[in-house]
Amino acid sequence: MNPAAETVVLVHGLWMHGLVFGLLRRRLQRSGFVTHAWSYPSVRQGLAANADAFSRFLATLPGRSIHLVGHSLGGIILASALARHPDPRVRRCVLMGPPWTGSRSATGLLRVPGMSALIGRSLHDWLTAPRPALPGVDIGVISGSRPLGLAGLLVGLPRPHDGIVTVDETRVAGARDAVTLHVSHMEMLLSARCADQVLSFLRAGRFTHAQPEHHAGQDIQP
């Protein structure tokens, strides 16, 4: 392991596990980053408890420069953790499809009897929580515009959306850059173009905006 290499920690979303980042981790490692995928109980544990657990994990990592990547609820967890326990080593954060301003999918499903357990405690807590400010951290936001997802069909989300989160819901005040790709919420984890954008922001603090997005994401080559 290169002791001078920068560290990237990846945080998964609702109902997921750190294993979902297998392809993206491989891509980041080939680009010279040291990677960690952190898993947490996204359904049964509340937002504050998960945020504090992530902060404790972050404190165990060596290195002077750390970047974070969160998919969906994972971006909410890591942002909440930094707001509660700032870590000056954290330089850049990429949030992939974060339900930042709210979640029509979640609030819609909460109206359906028996669905609150599926939403989980952390996301439920986030719906009414104040949005954290993260001074000193460069934030990049990736949203999706390919409307493939059961929640989008059940709730009737306004376009553009990625099947679960609308593009408007991903807007983070104070973000350094944002880009919208024609991928669904889950395709973000496998899209080669999404991985390229993550790498671009981690390296330079900005996304690549040269080419318009009109196609579904291709799988990352292992």
C-alpha positions as CSV (number, residue, x, y, z in Angstrom):
1,M,0.0,0.0,0.0
2,N,1.3,3.4,-0.9
3,P,1.3,5.5,2.4
4,A,1.0,8.7,0.3
5,A,-2.1,7.6,-1.5
6,E,-5.3,9.4,-0.8
7,T,-8.2,7.5,0.9
8,V,-11.7,7.2,-0.4
9,V,-14.6,5.9,1.8
10,L,-17.8,4.8,0.1
11,V,-21.1,4.7,1.9
12,H,-24.1,2.8,0.5
13,G,-27.8,3.7,0.5
14,L,-31.0,2.2,1.9
15,W,-31.3,-1.6,2.0
16,M,-27.8,-1.9,0.5
17,H,-24.3,-3.2,1.7
18,G,-20.8,-2.0,1.0
19,L,-20.4,-4.8,-1.4
20,V,-22.4,-2.8,-4.0
21,F,-19.3,-0.7,-4.5
22,G,-17.2,-3.6,-5.8
23,L,-16.8,-2.3,-9.3
24,L,-16.4,1.4,-8.3
25,R,-13.8,0.5,-5.7
26,R,-11.8,-1.4,-8.3
27,R,-11.9,1.5,-10.6
28,L,-10.7,3.9,-7.8
29,Q,-8.0,1.5,-6.7
30,R,-6.6,1.3,-10.2
31,S,-6.5,5.1,-10.2
32,G,-4.3,5.1,-7.1
33,F,-6.7,5.6,-4.3
34,V,-6.9,3.5,-1.1
35,T,-10.6,2.6,-0.7
36,H,-12.9,1.5,2.1
37,A,-16.6,0.6,1.9
38,W,-18.4,1.2,5.1
39,S,-21.6,-0.7,5.9
40,Y,-24.3,0.2,8.4
41,P,-27.9,-0.8,9.4
42,S,-29.8,1.5,7.1
43,V,-33.3,0.5,8.1
44,R,-33.3,-0.2,11.9
45,Q,-30.9,2.5,13.1
46,G,-31.6,6.2,13.3
47,L,-29.8,9.0,11.5
48,A,-27.8,10.3,14.4
49,A,-26.7,6.8,15.5
50,N,-25.5,5.9,12.0
51,A,-23.8,9.3,11.6
52,D,-22.0,8.9,14.9
53,A,-21.0,5.3,14.0
54,F,-19.5,6.6,10.7
55,S,-17.6,9.3,12.5
56,R,-16.1,6.7,14.8
57,F,-15.1,4.6,11.8
58,L,-13.6,7.6,10.1
59,A,-11.5,8.4,13.2
60,T,-9.8,5.0,12.9
61,L,-8.4,5.7,9.4
62,P,-4.9,6.9,8.9
63,G,-3.9,9.5,6.4
64,R,-3.9,13.3,6.0
65,S,-6.4,13.5,3.1
66,I,-9.7,11.6,2.9
67,H,-12.5,11.8,0.4
68,L,-16.0,10.5,0.7
69,V,-18.5,9.1,-1.8
70,G,-22.1,8.4,-0.7
71,H,-24.9,6.9,-2.8
72,S,-28.4,8.0,-1.9
73,L,-29.0,7.7,1.8
74,G,-25.2,7.1,2.2
75,G,-24.6,10.7,1.2
76,I,-27.0,11.9,3.9
77,I,-25.3,9.7,6.5
78,L,-21.8,11.0,5.7
79,A,-22.9,14.7,5.5
80,S,-24.7,14.3,8.9
81,A,-21.6,12.7,10.4
82,L,-19.4,15.6,9.2
83,A,-21.8,18.2,10.6
84,R,-21.9,16.5,14.0
85,H,-18.2,15.6,14.1
86,P,-16.1,17.6,11.6
87,D,-12.9,15.9,10.4
88,P,-10.4,18.4,8.9
89,R,-8.9,15.6,6.8
90,V,-12.0,15.3,4.7
91,R,-11.4,17.3,1.5
92,R,-14.0,16.3,-1.1
93,C,-17.4,14.5,-1.0
94,V,-19.3,13.1,-4.0
95,L,-23.0,12.6,-3.3
96,M,-24.7,10.3,-5.9
97,G,-28.5,10.7,-6.1
98,P,-28.9,12.2,-2.5
99,P,-32.5,13.0,-1.4
100,W,-31.2,16.2,0.0
101,T,-34.1,18.6,-0.1
102,G,-36.6,15.8,0.6
103,S,-38.0,12.6,-0.8
104,R,-41.3,12.4,-2.6
105,S,-40.7,8.6,-2.8
106,A,-40.4,8.2,0.9
107,T,-43.3,10.6,1.9
108,G,-45.5,8.9,-0.7
109,L,-44.7,5.4,0.5
110,L,-45.3,6.5,4.1
111,R,-48.9,7.0,3.3
112,V,-49.2,3.3,2.4
113,P,-50.0,1.2,5.4
114,G,-47.1,-1.0,6.4
115,M,-44.5,0.8,4.3
116,S,-42.9,2.9,7.1
117,A,-40.7,-0.1,8.1
118,L,-39.3,-0.2,4.6
119,I,-38.3,3.4,4.6
120,G,-36.2,2.9,7.7
121,R,-35.4,5.1,10.7
122,S,-32.5,7.0,9.2
123,L,-34.4,8.3,6.1
124,H,-37.5,9.0,8.2
125,D,-35.3,11.1,10.5
126,W,-33.8,13.0,7.6
127,L,-37.2,14.1,6.3
128,T,-37.6,16.6,9.1
129,A,-33.9,17.2,10.0
130,P,-32.1,20.5,9.3
131,R,-29.8,20.4,6.3
132,P,-26.2,20.4,7.4
133,A,-23.6,22.9,6.2
134,L,-20.1,21.5,5.6
135,P,-17.7,24.4,5.4
136,G,-14.3,23.5,4.1
137,V,-15.5,20.5,2.2
138,D,-15.9,20.5,-1.5
139,I,-19.2,18.9,-2.4
140,G,-20.0,17.4,-5.8
141,V,-23.5,16.1,-6.7
142,I,-24.4,13.5,-9.3
143,S,-28.1,13.2,-10.2
144,G,-29.8,10.8,-12.5
145,S,-32.5,11.4,-15.2
146,R,-33.3,7.9,-16.3
147,P,-36.8,7.2,-14.8
148,L,-36.4,3.5,-14.0
149,G,-37.6,2.5,-10.5
150,L,-40.7,1.2,-8.7
151,A,-41.0,4.2,-6.4
152,G,-41.2,6.5,-9.4
153,L,-44.1,4.5,-10.8
154,L,-45.9,4.1,-7.4
155,V,-45.6,7.7,-6.3
156,G,-45.7,9.5,-9.7
157,L,-42.5,11.5,-9.5
158,P,-42.2,14.7,-11.5
159,R,-39.5,14.4,-14.2
160,P,-36.6,14.5,-14.4
161,H,-35.9,11.8,-11.9
162,D,-33.9,8.6,-11.6
163,G,-36.7,6.3,-10.6
164,I,-36.4,7.1,-6.9
165,V,-35.0,10.7,-6.4
166,T,-35.9,13.7,-8.5
167,V,-33.1,15.9,-9.9
168,D,-34.5,18.9,-7.9
169,E,-34.3,16.8,-4.7
170,T,-30.5,16.4,-5.2
171,R,-29.8,20.1,-5.1
172,V,-27.3,20.9,-2.3
173,A,-26.8,24.5,-1.3
174,G,-23.2,25.4,-1.5
175,A,-22.1,22.5,-3.6
176,R,-19.0,23.2,-5.7
177,D,-20.3,21.4,-8.8
178,A,-23.2,19.2,-10.0
179,V,-23.9,17.1,-13.0
180,T,-26.9,15.1,-14.3
181,L,-26.3,11.8,-16.1
182,H,-28.9,9.7,-18.0
183,V,-28.8,6.8,-15.5
184,S,-31.3,5.4,-13.0
185,H,-30.7,5.5,-9.3
186,M,-29.2,2.0,-9.1
187,E,-27.3,2.3,-12.4
188,M,-25.1,4.9,-10.7
189,L,-23.4,2.1,-9.0
190,L,-22.4,0.4,-12.3
191,S,-22.1,3.2,-14.8
192,A,-18.7,3.8,-16.2
193,R,-19.5,7.4,-16.9
194,C,-20.6,7.9,-13.3
195,A,-17.3,6.4,-12.2
196,D,-15.5,8.8,-14.5
197,Q,-17.3,11.7,-12.9
198,V,-16.5,10.6,-9.4
199,L,-12.8,10.3,-10.4
200,S,-12.9,13.8,-12.0
201,F,-14.3,15.4,-8.9
202,L,-12.0,13.6,-6.5
203,R,-9.0,14.6,-8.5
204,A,-9.9,18.1,-9.6
205,G,-12.9,19.3,-7.5
206,R,-15.1,19.5,-10.6
207,F,-17.1,17.3,-13.0
208,T,-16.6,16.9,-16.7
209,H,-19.4,18.8,-18.6
210,A,-18.0,18.6,-22.1
211,Q,-20.4,16.0,-23.5
212,P,-24.2,15.9,-23.2
213,E,-25.7,12.8,-21.5
214,H,-28.2,10.9,-23.7
215,H,-27.4,7.2,-23.1
216,A,-27.8,4.7,-20.3
217,G,-24.7,4.1,-18.3
218,Q,-22.3,1.3,-19.4
219,D,-21.0,-1.1,-16.9
220,I,-17.6,-0.5,-15.4
221,Q,-15.1,-2.9,-16.8
222,P,-13.6,-5.0,-14.0
